[in-house]
Amino acid sequence: MTQHTNLPSDLLPTTVREFFAAHIARDADTASSFLAEDAVIVDQDETFRGREETYAFLRDAGSEFAYTTEQIGAHRVDDAHWVVTVRLEGTFPGGIAELDYRFALRDDLIAELVIANHPA
């Protein structure tokens, strides 16, 4: 069962909020501007490192599917770590997924982003 939190989007750090808005809009140029030069993104146990690999991931991830994204939760772990939970519905296998986007921030940029299934 999904646990929703009451942390509204406007209380997320600007970096996380604006990255997420660009990522949902599939705007890889804007989304990648919020990443540190040495950023790491982990998705489905695949790791992307540095400017070129993370940009390619943001540009291509999910592009073969049509889907909607709804933020269903968010919480602060500490000043540098935030989690945003989203629900995806679309044409990918299974049709519905709930994912946690785990952000690690450094100097107001995203140093690491781990995308993983939200625990049931």
N, CA, C and O atoms as a Tinker XYZ file with bonds, in Angstrom:
   480  protein
     1  N      0.840000   -1.174000    0.000000    73     2
     2  CA     0.000000    0.000000    0.000000    64     1     3
     3  C      0.886000    1.238000    0.000000    63     2     4     5
     4  O      1.842000    1.314000    0.772000    81     3
     5  N      0.584000    2.196000   -0.845000    73     3     6
     6  CA     1.365000    3.415000   -0.942000    64     5     7
     7  C      1.120000    4.302000    0.261000    63     6     8     9
     8  O     -0.021000    4.516000    0.668000    81     7
     9  N      2.200000    4.816000    0.824000    73     7    10
    10  CA     2.063000    5.793000    1.898000    64     9    11
    11  C      2.291000    7.169000    1.304000    63    10    12    13
    12  O      3.362000    7.455000    0.769000    81    11
    13  N      1.296000    8.006000    1.399000    73    11    14
    14  CA     1.390000    9.362000    0.881000    64    13    15
    15  C      1.887000   10.275000    2.001000    63    14    16    17
    16  O      1.627000   10.024000    3.178000    81    15
    17  N      2.592000   11.317000    1.632000    73    15    18
    18  CA     3.036000   12.282000    2.624000    64    17    19
    19  C      2.358000   13.605000    2.350000    63    18    20    21
    20  O      1.800000   13.821000    1.275000    81    19
    21  N      2.407000   14.463000    3.303000    73    19    22
    22  CA     1.743000   15.753000    3.160000    64    21    23
    23  C      2.675000   16.870000    2.719000    63    22    24    25
    24  O      2.275000   18.034000    2.698000    81    23
    25  N      3.908000   16.537000    2.367000    73    23    26
    26  CA     4.849000   17.571000    1.945000    64    25    27
    27  C      4.480000   18.035000    0.536000    63    26    28    29
    28  O      4.659000   17.286000   -0.424000    81    27
    29  N      3.968000   19.260000    0.401000    73    27    30
    30  CA     3.606000   19.742000   -0.932000    64    29    31
    31  C      4.848000   20.052000   -1.767000    63    30    32    33
    32  O      5.927000   20.312000   -1.233000    81    31
    33  N      4.674000   20.018000   -3.067000    73    31    34
    34  CA     5.779000   20.266000   -3.994000    64    33    35
    35  C      6.495000   21.570000   -3.718000    63    34    36    37
    36  O      7.714000   21.649000   -3.863000    81    35
    37  N      5.748000   22.606000   -3.318000    73    35    38
    38  CA     6.391000   23.909000   -3.141000    64    37    39
    39  C      7.337000   23.940000   -1.941000    63    38    40    41
    40  O      8.064000   24.918000   -1.765000    81    39
    41  N      7.346000   22.890000   -1.111000    73    39    42
    42  CA     8.293000   22.822000    0.002000    64    41    43
    43  C      9.538000   22.011000   -0.341000    63    42    44    45
    44  O     10.459000   21.913000    0.471000    81    43
    45  N      9.571000   21.432000   -1.529000    73    43    46
    46  CA    10.777000   20.758000   -2.001000    64    45    47
    47  C     11.823000   21.818000   -2.370000    63    46    48    49
    48  O     11.465000   22.944000   -2.715000    81    47
    49  N     13.098000   21.468000   -2.299000    73    47    50
    50  CA    14.120000   22.419000   -2.765000    64    49    51
    51  C     13.855000   22.802000   -4.220000    63    50    52    53
    52  O     13.385000   21.985000   -5.012000    81    51
    53  N     14.157000   24.031000   -4.553000    73    51    54
    54  CA    13.933000   24.522000   -5.914000    64    53    55
    55  C     14.585000   23.611000   -6.948000    63    54    56    57
    56  O     13.990000   23.323000   -7.986000    81    55
    57  N     15.787000   23.164000   -6.674000    73    55    58
    58  CA    16.499000   22.284000   -7.610000    64    57    59
    59  C     15.692000   21.025000   -7.902000    63    58    60    61
    60  O     15.548000   20.640000   -9.062000    81    59
    61  N     15.170000   20.385000   -6.875000    73    59    62
    62  CA    14.394000   19.158000   -7.050000    64    61    63
    63  C     13.098000   19.458000   -7.788000    63    62    64    65
    64  O     12.736000   18.759000   -8.735000    81    63
    65  N     12.409000   20.490000   -7.354000    73    63    66
    66  CA    11.120000   20.848000   -7.947000    64    65    67
    67  C     11.262000   21.176000   -9.438000    63    66    68    69
    68  O     10.477000   20.697000  -10.257000    81    67
    69  N     12.257000   21.988000   -9.786000    73    67    70
    70  CA    12.414000   22.393000  -11.192000    64    69    71
    71  C     12.975000   21.274000  -12.054000    63    70    72    73
    72  O     12.599000   21.145000  -13.219000    81    71
    73  N     13.875000   20.456000  -11.494000    73    71    74
    74  CA    14.352000   19.283000  -12.226000    64    73    75
    75  C     13.172000   18.388000  -12.574000    63    74    76    77
    76  O     13.009000   17.951000  -13.713000    81    75
    77  N     12.351000   18.127000  -11.552000    73    75    78
    78  CA    11.242000   17.213000  -11.744000    64    77    79
    79  C     10.253000   17.735000  -12.780000    63    78    80    81
    80  O      9.773000   16.970000  -13.615000    81    79
    81  N      9.951000   19.008000  -12.734000    73    79    82
    82  CA     9.038000   19.597000  -13.720000    64    81    83
    83  C      9.596000   19.421000  -15.128000    63    82    84    85
    84  O      8.854000   19.072000  -16.045000    81    83
    85  N     10.886000   19.656000  -15.308000    73    83    86
    86  CA    11.504000   19.502000  -16.627000    64    85    87
    87  C     11.530000   18.027000  -17.037000    63    86    88    89
    88  O     11.274000   17.697000  -18.195000    81    87
    89  N     11.836000   17.154000  -16.098000    73    87    90
    90  CA    11.893000   15.711000  -16.402000    64    89    91
    91  C     10.519000   15.194000  -16.827000    63    90    92    93
    92  O     10.415000   14.434000  -17.790000    81    91
    93  N      9.476000   15.597000  -16.123000    73    91    94
    94  CA     8.116000   15.184000  -16.475000    64    93    95
    95  C      7.738000   15.706000  -17.861000    63    94    96    97
    96  O      7.059000   15.020000  -18.626000    81    95
    97  N      8.183000   16.923000  -18.180000    73    95    98
    98  CA     7.906000   17.511000  -19.494000    64    97    99
    99  C      8.814000   16.937000  -20.583000    63    98   100   101
   100  O      8.705000   17.300000  -21.754000    81    99
   101  N      9.709000   16.035000  -20.177000    73    99   102
   102  CA    10.676000   15.411000  -21.088000    64   101   103
   103  C     11.589000   16.441000  -21.749000    63   102   104   105
   104  O     11.921000   16.344000  -22.930000    81   103
   105  N     11.983000   17.427000  -20.949000    73   103   106
   106  CA    12.902000   18.489000  -21.385000    64   105   107
   107  C     14.284000   18.168000  -20.802000    63   106   108   109
   108  O     14.650000   18.655000  -19.733000    81   107
   109  N     15.037000   17.342000  -21.527000    73   107   110
   110  CA    16.342000   16.883000  -21.035000    64   109   111
   111  C     17.337000   18.022000  -20.882000    63   110   112   113
   112  O     18.175000   17.988000  -19.981000    81   111
   113  N     17.262000   19.033000  -21.747000    73   111   114
   114  CA    18.193000   20.160000  -21.644000    64   113   115
   115  C     18.032000   20.874000  -20.305000    63   114   116   117
   116  O     19.015000   21.121000  -19.606000    81   115
   117  N     16.792000   21.202000  -19.951000    73   115   118
   118  CA    16.550000   21.895000  -18.691000    64   117   119
   119  C     16.811000   20.979000  -17.507000    63   118   120   121
   120  O     17.453000   21.395000  -16.542000    81   119
   121  N     16.336000   19.756000  -17.556000    73   119   122
   122  CA    16.540000   18.819000  -16.438000    64   121   123
   123  C     18.024000   18.624000  -16.159000    63   122   124   125
   124  O     18.438000   18.632000  -15.000000    81   123
   125  N     18.825000   18.451000  -17.194000    73   123   126
   126  CA    20.254000   18.201000  -16.987000    64   125   127
   127  C     20.975000   19.428000  -16.431000    63   126   128   129
   128  O     22.057000   19.295000  -15.860000    81   127
   129  N     20.397000   20.615000  -16.588000    73   127   130
   130  CA    21.036000   21.819000  -16.043000    64   129   131
   131  C     21.034000   21.835000  -14.516000    63   130   132   133
   132  O     21.743000   22.637000  -13.908000    81   131
   133  N     20.253000   20.968000  -13.892000    73   131   134
   134  CA    20.199000   20.886000  -12.425000    64   133   135
   135  C     21.121000   19.810000  -11.873000    63   134   136   137
   136  O     21.146000   19.579000  -10.664000    81   135
   137  N     21.883000   19.146000  -12.749000    73   135   138
   138  CA    22.790000   18.082000  -12.335000    64   137   139
   139  C     24.208000   18.609000  -12.163000    63   138   140   141
   140  O     24.669000   19.443000  -12.942000    81   139
   141  N     24.892000   18.118000  -11.144000    73   139   142
   142  CA    26.310000   18.415000  -10.969000    64   141   143
   143  C     27.085000   17.819000  -12.155000    63   142   144   145
   144  O     26.623000   16.874000  -12.795000    81   143
   145  N     28.242000   18.370000  -12.433000    73   143   146
   146  CA    29.077000   17.893000  -13.544000    64   145   147
   147  C     29.375000   16.394000  -13.424000    63   146   148   149
   148  O     29.434000   15.691000  -14.433000    81   147
   149  N     29.562000   15.909000  -12.203000    73   147   150
   150  CA    29.898000   14.507000  -11.962000    64   149   151
   151  C     28.703000   13.707000  -11.446000    63   150   152   153
   152  O     28.875000   12.705000  -10.751000    81   151
   153  N     27.515000   14.142000  -11.780000    73   151   154
   154  CA    26.287000   13.504000  -11.281000    64   153   155
   155  C     26.207000   12.031000  -11.680000    63   154   156   157
   156  O     26.759000   11.601000  -12.693000    81   155
   157  N     25.498000   11.285000  -10.844000    73   155   158
   158  CA    25.242000    9.867000  -11.086000    64   157   159
   159  C     23.731000    9.661000  -11.027000    63   158   160   161
   160  O     23.065000   10.131000  -10.104000    81   159
   161  N     23.203000    8.954000  -12.020000    73   159   162
   162  CA    21.799000    8.547000  -12.011000    64   161   163
   163  C     21.771000    7.029000  -12.072000    63   162   164   165
   164  O     22.430000    6.416000  -12.912000    81   163
   165  N     20.999000    6.428000  -11.169000    73   163   166
   166  CA    20.817000    4.975000  -11.159000    64   165   167
   167  C     19.337000    4.710000  -11.405000    63   166   168   169
   168  O     18.479000    5.227000  -10.689000    81   167
   169  N     19.041000    3.899000  -12.424000    73   167   170
   170  CA    17.663000    3.539000  -12.754000    64   169   171
   171  C     17.650000    2.076000  -13.170000    63   170   172   173
   172  O     18.418000    1.663000  -14.039000    81   171
   173  N     16.771000    1.293000  -12.542000    73   171   174
   174  CA    16.653000   -0.129000  -12.871000    64   173   175
   175  C     18.017000   -0.821000  -12.820000    63   174   176   177
   176  O     18.344000   -1.620000  -13.698000    81   175
   177  N     18.792000   -0.520000  -11.813000    73   175   178
   178  CA    20.118000   -1.110000  -11.604000    64   177   179
   179  C     21.124000   -0.777000  -12.704000    63   178   180   181
   180  O     22.161000   -1.432000  -12.811000    81   179
   181  N     20.832000    0.224000  -13.512000    73   179   182
   182  CA    21.776000    0.700000  -14.517000    64   181   183
   183  C     22.271000    2.072000  -14.064000    63   182   184   185
   184  O     21.483000    2.917000  -13.641000    81   183
   185  N     23.590000    2.284000  -14.158000    73   183   186
   186  CA    24.192000    3.514000  -13.657000    64   185   187
   187  C     24.700000    4.373000  -14.801000    63   186   188   189
   188  O     25.359000    3.887000  -15.721000    81   187
   189  N     24.381000    5.656000  -14.728000    73   187   190
   190  CA    24.809000    6.646000  -15.714000    64   189   191
   191  C     25.648000    7.681000  -14.977000    63   190   192   193
   192  O     25.214000    8.218000  -13.958000    81   191
   193  N     26.849000    7.966000  -15.483000    73   191   194
   194  CA    27.775000    8.868000  -14.793000    64   193   195
   195  C     28.210000   10.009000  -15.708000    63   194   196   197
   196  O     28.466000    9.818000  -16.897000    81   195
   197  N     28.285000   11.195000  -15.120000    73   195   198
   198  CA    28.809000   12.340000  -15.856000    64   197   199
   199  C     27.792000   12.975000  -16.778000    63   198   200   201
   200  O     26.696000   12.455000  -16.987000    81   199
   201  N     28.178000   14.097000  -17.317000    73   199   202
   202  CA    27.290000   14.941000  -18.112000    64   201   203
   203  C     26.690000   14.216000  -19.317000    63   202   204   205
   204  O     25.478000   14.280000  -19.525000    81   203
   205  N     27.508000   13.532000  -20.111000    73   203   206
   206  CA    27.012000   12.917000  -21.348000    64   205   207
   207  C     26.048000   11.757000  -21.075000    63   206   208   209
   208  O     24.976000   11.680000  -21.676000    81   207
   209  N     26.436000   10.857000  -20.164000    73   207   210
   210  CA    25.590000    9.691000  -19.889000    64   209   211
   211  C     24.277000   10.086000  -19.214000    63   210   212   213
   212  O     23.223000    9.546000  -19.551000    81   211
   213  N     24.329000   11.020000  -18.267000    73   211   214
   214  CA    23.097000   11.410000  -17.587000    64   213   215
   215  C     22.171000   12.169000  -18.531000    63   214   216   217
   216  O     20.951000   12.015000  -18.463000    81   215
   217  N     22.747000   12.988000  -19.411000    73   215   218
   218  CA    21.916000   13.688000  -20.395000    64   217   219
   219  C     21.224000   12.673000  -21.318000    63   218   220   221
   220  O     20.028000   12.789000  -21.583000    81   219
   221  N     21.969000   11.691000  -21.799000    73   219   222
   222  CA    21.389000   10.681000  -22.691000    64   221   223
   223  C     20.265000    9.931000  -21.974000    63   222   224   225
   224  O     19.230000    9.639000  -22.574000    81   223
   225  N     20.467000    9.619000  -20.689000    73   223   226
   226  CA    19.415000    8.956000  -19.935000    64   225   227
   227  C     18.173000    9.841000  -19.870000    63   226   228   229
   228  O     17.069000    9.376000  -20.151000    81   227
   229  N     18.343000   11.106000  -19.503000    73   227   230
   230  CA    17.194000   12.013000  -19.376000    64   229   231
   231  C     16.481000   12.201000  -20.717000    63   230   232   233
   232  O     15.259000   12.341000  -20.755000    81   231
   233  N     17.226000   12.205000  -21.794000    73   231   234
   234  CA    16.649000   12.373000  -23.129000    64   233   235
   235  C     15.861000   11.137000  -23.552000    63   234   236   237
   236  O     14.797000   11.253000  -24.159000    81   235
   237  N     16.387000    9.949000  -23.232000    73   235   238
   238  CA    15.843000    8.719000  -23.805000    64   237   239
   239  C     14.949000    7.903000  -22.884000    63   238   240   241
   240  O     14.171000    7.080000  -23.367000    81   239
   241  N     15.035000    8.104000  -21.584000    73   239   242
   242  CA    14.303000    7.247000  -20.630000    64   241   243
   243  C     12.801000    7.281000  -20.893000    63   242   244   245
   244  O     12.179000    8.343000  -20.884000    81   243
   245  N     12.240000    6.120000  -21.122000    73   243   246
   246  CA    10.797000    6.002000  -21.311000    64   245   247
   247  C     10.267000    6.548000  -22.617000    63   246   248   249
   248  O      9.053000    6.608000  -22.811000    81   247
   249  N     11.149000    6.948000  -23.519000    73   247   250
   250  CA    10.680000    7.589000  -24.758000    64   249   251
   251  C      9.875000    6.649000  -25.650000    63   250   252   253
   252  O      9.133000    7.107000  -26.518000    81   251
   253  N     10.012000    5.344000  -25.447000    73   251   254
   254  CA     9.267000    4.403000  -26.275000    64   253   255
   255  C      7.844000    4.177000  -25.777000    63   254   256   257
   256  O      7.076000    3.446000  -26.402000    81   255
   257  N      7.489000    4.806000  -24.647000    73   255   258
   258  CA     6.168000    4.626000  -24.059000    64   257   259
   259  C      5.431000    5.949000  -23.924000    63   258   260   261
   260  O      6.042000    7.015000  -23.848000    81   259
   261  N      4.114000    5.860000  -23.898000    73   259   262
   262  CA     3.271000    7.011000  -23.541000    64   261   263
   263  C      2.856000    6.797000  -22.089000    63   262   264   265
   264  O      2.417000    5.705000  -21.727000    81   263
   265  N      2.988000    7.817000  -21.263000    73   263   266
   266  CA     2.611000    7.665000  -19.859000    64   265   267
   267  C      2.364000    9.025000  -19.213000    63   266   268   269
   268  O      2.812000   10.064000  -19.697000    81   267
   269  N      1.635000    8.976000  -18.105000    73   267   270
   270  CA     1.416000   10.167000  -17.291000    64   269   271
   271  C      2.176000    9.982000  -15.984000    63   270   272   273
   272  O      2.434000    8.859000  -15.550000    81   271
   273  N      2.527000   11.099000  -15.370000    73   271   274
   274  CA     3.272000   11.082000  -14.109000    64   273   275
   275  C      2.527000   11.942000  -13.106000    63   274   276   277
   276  O      2.175000   13.086000  -13.392000    81   275
   277  N      2.289000   11.377000  -11.921000    73   275   278
   278  CA     1.628000   12.112000  -10.845000    64   277   279
   279  C      2.458000   11.979000   -9.576000    63   278   280   281
   280  O      2.767000   10.870000   -9.142000    81   279
   281  N      2.815000   13.106000   -8.989000    73   279   282
   282  CA     3.512000   13.051000   -7.701000    64   281   283
   283  C      2.512000   12.651000   -6.632000    63   282   284   285
   284  O      1.478000   13.297000   -6.466000    81   283
   285  N      2.825000   11.570000   -5.898000    73   283   286
   286  CA     1.905000   11.104000   -4.860000    64   285   287
   287  C      2.505000   11.210000   -3.463000    63   286   288   289
   288  O      1.836000   10.910000   -2.474000    81   287
   289  N      3.749000   11.630000   -3.381000    73   287   290
   290  CA     4.364000   11.777000   -2.072000    64   289   291
   291  C      5.717000   12.435000   -2.182000    63   290   292   293
   292  O      6.326000   12.465000   -3.251000    81   291
   293  N      6.180000   12.960000   -1.067000    73   291   294
   294  CA     7.513000   13.548000   -0.998000    64   293   295
   295  C      7.888000   13.686000    0.466000    63   294   296   297
   296  O      7.041000   13.947000    1.321000    81   295
   297  N      9.164000   13.508000    0.735000    73   295   298
   298  CA     9.630000   13.767000    2.090000    64   297   299
   299  C     11.113000   14.117000    2.106000    63   298   300   301
   300  O     11.875000   13.779000    1.201000    81   299
   301  N     11.481000   14.803000    3.170000    73   299   302
   302  CA    12.851000   15.218000    3.406000    64   301   303
   303  C     13.506000   14.170000    4.293000    63   302   304   305
   304  O     12.958000   13.801000    5.331000    81   303
   305  N     14.676000   13.691000    3.886000    73   303   306
   306  CA    15.452000   12.782000    4.712000    64   305   307
   307  C     16.348000   13.616000    5.628000    63   306   308   309
   308  O     16.380000   13.415000    6.842000    81   307
   309  N     17.073000   14.558000    5.019000    73   307   310
   310  CA    17.875000   15.552000    5.723000    64   309   311
   311  C     18.095000   16.706000    4.747000    63   310   312   313
   312  O     17.490000   16.716000    3.675000    81   311
   313  N     18.934000   17.663000    5.083000    73   311   314
   314  CA    19.088000   18.841000    4.226000    64   313   315
   315  C     19.553000   18.510000    2.809000    63   314   316   317
   316  O     19.266000   19.261000    1.876000    81   315
   317  N     20.254000   17.416000    2.638000    73   315   318
   318  CA    20.808000   17.086000    1.327000    64   317   319
   319  C     20.083000   15.944000    0.625000    63   318   320   321
   320  O     20.389000   15.649000   -0.530000    81   319
   321  N     19.129000   15.293000    1.294000    73   319   322
   322  CA    18.483000   14.115000    0.726000    64   321   323
   323  C     16.964000   14.248000    0.782000    63   322   324   325
   324  O     16.377000   14.524000    1.828000    81   323
   325  N     16.351000   14.042000   -0.387000    73   323   326
   326  CA    14.907000   14.190000   -0.537000    64   325   327
   327  C     14.386000   13.027000   -1.370000    63   326   328   329
   328  O     15.097000   12.502000   -2.228000    81   327
   329  N     13.149000   12.628000   -1.117000    73   327   330
   330  CA    12.528000   11.543000   -1.887000    64   329   331
   331  C     11.195000   12.042000   -2.426000    63   330   332   333
   332  O     10.369000   12.579000   -1.687000    81   331
   333  N     11.002000   11.855000   -3.726000    73   331   334
   334  CA     9.731000   12.180000   -4.375000    64   333   335
   335  C      9.176000   10.867000   -4.925000    63   334   336   337
   336  O      9.858000   10.158000   -5.666000    81   335
   337  N      7.939000   10.551000   -4.557000    73   335   338
   338  CA     7.291000    9.328000   -5.026000    64   337   339
   339  C      6.284000    9.688000   -6.111000    63   338   340   341
   340  O      5.469000   10.595000   -5.943000    81   339
   341  N      6.353000    8.967000   -7.224000    73   339   342
   342  CA     5.464000    9.239000   -8.349000    64   341   343
   343  C      4.744000    7.967000   -8.771000    63   342   344   345
   344  O      5.208000    6.849000   -8.550000    81   343
   345  N      3.611000    8.186000   -9.378000    73   343   346
   346  CA     2.830000    7.091000   -9.966000    64   345   347
   347  C      2.816000    7.328000  -11.472000    63   346   348   349
   348  O      2.401000    8.384000  -11.949000    81   347
   349  N      3.278000    6.324000  -12.205000    73   347   350
   350  CA     3.259000    6.369000  -13.663000    64   349   351
   351  C      2.155000    5.452000  -14.154000    63   350   352   353
   352  O      1.990000    4.344000  -13.644000    81   351
   353  N      1.405000    5.907000  -15.134000    73   351   354
   354  CA     0.411000    5.071000  -15.800000    64   353   355
   355  C      0.615000    5.235000  -17.293000    63   354   356   357
   356  O      0.672000    6.352000  -17.806000    81   355
   357  N      0.728000    4.097000  -17.995000    73   355   358
   358  CA     0.957000    4.217000  -19.425000    64   357   359
   359  C      1.046000    2.909000  -20.154000    63   358   360   361
   360  O      0.535000    1.884000  -19.702000    81   359
   361  N      1.712000    2.960000  -21.308000    73   359   362
   362  CA     1.759000    1.831000  -22.235000    64   361   363
   363  C      2.955000    0.911000  -22.000000    63   362   364   365
   364  O      3.221000    0.040000  -22.828000    81   363
   365  N      3.676000    1.078000  -20.903000    73   363   366
   366  CA     4.809000    0.211000  -20.584000    64   365   367
   367  C      4.281000   -1.098000  -19.973000    63   366   368   369
   368  O      3.126000   -1.152000  -19.548000    81   367
   369  N      5.110000   -2.150000  -19.924000    73   367   370
   370  CA     4.665000   -3.421000  -19.346000    64   369   371
   371  C      4.159000   -3.228000  -17.911000    63   370   372   373
   372  O      4.830000   -2.614000  -17.081000    81   371
   373  N      2.987000   -3.753000  -17.641000    73   371   374
   374  CA     2.377000   -3.611000  -16.324000    64   373   375
   375  C      1.440000   -2.425000  -16.228000    63   374   376   377
   376  O      0.491000   -2.453000  -15.444000    81   375
   377  N      1.685000   -1.379000  -17.012000    73   375   378
   378  CA     0.783000   -0.239000  -17.112000    64   377   379
   379  C      0.777000    0.750000  -15.969000    63   378   380   381
   380  O      0.398000    1.905000  -16.160000    81   379
   381  N      1.192000    0.322000  -14.767000    73   379   382
   382  CA     1.216000    1.206000  -13.603000    64   381   383
   383  C      2.492000    0.923000  -12.816000    63   382   384   385
   384  O      2.865000   -0.234000  -12.617000    81   383
   385  N      3.152000    1.980000  -12.374000    73   383   386
   386  CA     4.342000    1.821000  -11.532000    64   385   387
   387  C      4.387000    2.964000  -10.534000    63   386   388   389
   388  O      4.018000    4.095000  -10.850000    81   387
   389  N      4.840000    2.660000   -9.334000    73   387   390
   390  CA     5.106000    3.690000   -8.332000    64   389   391
   391  C      6.599000    3.665000   -8.066000    63   390   392   393
   392  O      7.165000    2.632000   -7.707000    81   391
   393  N      7.226000    4.814000   -8.248000    73   391   394
   394  CA     8.675000    4.920000   -8.158000    64   393   395
   395  C      9.078000    5.977000   -7.145000    63   394   396   397
   396  O      8.400000    6.991000   -6.984000    81   395
   397  N     10.190000    5.728000   -6.465000    73   395   398
   398  CA    10.818000    6.728000   -5.612000    64   397   399
   399  C     11.994000    7.323000   -6.360000    63   398   400   401
   400  O     12.847000    6.600000   -6.874000    81   399
   401  N     12.034000    8.643000   -6.416000    73   399   402
   402  CA    13.175000    9.376000   -6.946000    64   401   403
   403  C     13.930000    9.894000   -5.724000    63   402   404   405
   404  O     13.467000   10.810000   -5.044000    81   403
   405  N     15.091000    9.306000   -5.449000    73   403   406
   406  CA    15.882000    9.657000   -4.269000    64   405   407
   407  C     16.998000   10.598000   -4.687000    63   406   408   409
   408  O     17.930000   10.208000   -5.390000    81   407
   409  N     16.888000   11.841000   -4.244000    73   407   410
   410  CA    17.823000   12.897000   -4.625000    64   409   411
   411  C     18.874000   13.120000   -3.547000    63   410   412   413
   412  O     18.549000   13.174000   -2.361000    81   411
   413  N     20.130000   13.249000   -3.952000    73   411   414
   414  CA    21.205000   13.700000   -3.077000    64   413   415
   415  C     21.726000   15.010000   -3.674000    63   414   416   417
   416  O     22.183000   15.035000   -4.817000    81   415
   417  N     21.657000   16.085000   -2.908000    73   415   418
   418  CA    22.044000   17.407000   -3.393000    64   417   419
   419  C     23.428000   17.794000   -2.873000    63   418   420   421
   420  O     23.834000   17.412000   -1.775000    81   419
   421  N     24.128000   18.556000   -3.691000    73   419   422
   422  CA    25.422000   19.137000   -3.313000    64   421   423
   423  C     25.521000   20.499000   -3.980000    63   422   424   425
   424  O     25.406000   20.606000   -5.201000    81   423
   425  N     25.734000   21.533000   -3.188000    73   423   426
   426  CA    25.877000   22.897000   -3.727000    64   425   427
   427  C     24.694000   23.275000   -4.632000    63   426   428   429
   428  O     24.888000   23.827000   -5.715000    81   427
   429  N     23.489000   22.978000   -4.187000    73   427   430
   430  CA    22.257000   23.297000   -4.912000    64   429   431
   431  C     22.132000   22.612000   -6.268000    63   430   432   433
   432  O     21.371000   23.060000   -7.125000    81   431
   433  N     22.876000   21.531000   -6.461000    73   431   434
   434  CA    22.748000   20.724000   -7.673000    64   433   435
   435  C     22.506000   19.276000   -7.263000    63   434   436   437
   436  O     22.779000   18.886000   -6.128000    81   435
   437  N     21.994000   18.495000   -8.193000    73   435   438
   438  CA    21.749000   17.083000   -7.939000    64   437   439
   439  C     23.044000   16.316000   -8.184000    63   438   440   441
   440  O     23.540000   16.258000   -9.309000    81   439
   441  N     23.582000   15.731000   -7.125000    73   439   442
   442  CA    24.813000   14.952000   -7.228000    64   441   443
   443  C     24.493000   13.499000   -7.569000    63   442   444   445
   444  O     25.247000   12.830000   -8.275000    81   443
   445  N     23.353000   13.025000   -7.049000    73   443   446
   446  CA    22.955000   11.643000   -7.308000    64   445   447
   447  C     21.441000   11.539000   -7.320000    63   446   448   449
   448  O     20.751000   12.177000   -6.525000    81   447
   449  N     20.940000   10.725000   -8.235000    73   447   450
   450  CA    19.516000   10.426000   -8.318000    64   449   451
   451  C     19.372000    8.925000   -8.486000    63   450   452   453
   452  O     19.882000    8.345000   -9.444000    81   451
   453  N     18.676000    8.303000   -7.550000    73   451   454
   454  CA    18.404000    6.872000   -7.630000    64   453   455
   455  C     16.894000    6.705000   -7.819000    63   454   456   457
   456  O     16.100000    7.180000   -7.007000    81   455
   457  N     16.516000    6.030000   -8.891000    73   455   458
   458  CA    15.115000    5.775000   -9.204000    64   457   459
   459  C     14.861000    4.299000   -8.936000    63   458   460   461
   460  O     15.493000    3.427000   -9.533000    81   459
   461  N     13.921000    4.031000   -8.022000    73   459   462
   462  CA    13.667000    2.643000   -7.625000    64   461   463
   463  C     12.186000    2.437000   -7.391000    63   462   464   465
   464  O     11.451000    3.396000   -7.155000    81   463
   465  N     11.743000    1.198000   -7.454000    73   463   466
   466  CA    10.348000    0.882000   -7.157000    64   465   467
   467  C     10.027000    1.322000   -5.748000    63   466   468   469
   468  O     10.827000    1.143000   -4.830000    81   467
   469  N      8.853000    1.898000   -5.584000    73   467   470
   470  CA     8.379000    2.306000   -4.269000    64   469   471
   471  C      7.986000    1.039000   -3.504000    63   470   472   473
   472  O      7.279000    0.187000   -4.043000    81   471
   473  N      8.437000    0.911000   -2.255000    73   471   474
   474  CA     8.056000   -0.293000   -1.502000    64   473   475
   475  C      6.552000   -0.397000   -1.340000    63   474   476   477
   476  O      5.876000    0.595000   -1.071000    81   475
   477  N      6.039000   -1.589000   -1.503000    73   475   478
   478  CA     4.586000   -1.805000   -1.394000    64   477   479
   479  C      4.124000   -1.697000    0.047000    63   478   480
   480  O      2.935000   -1.850000    0.328000    81   479
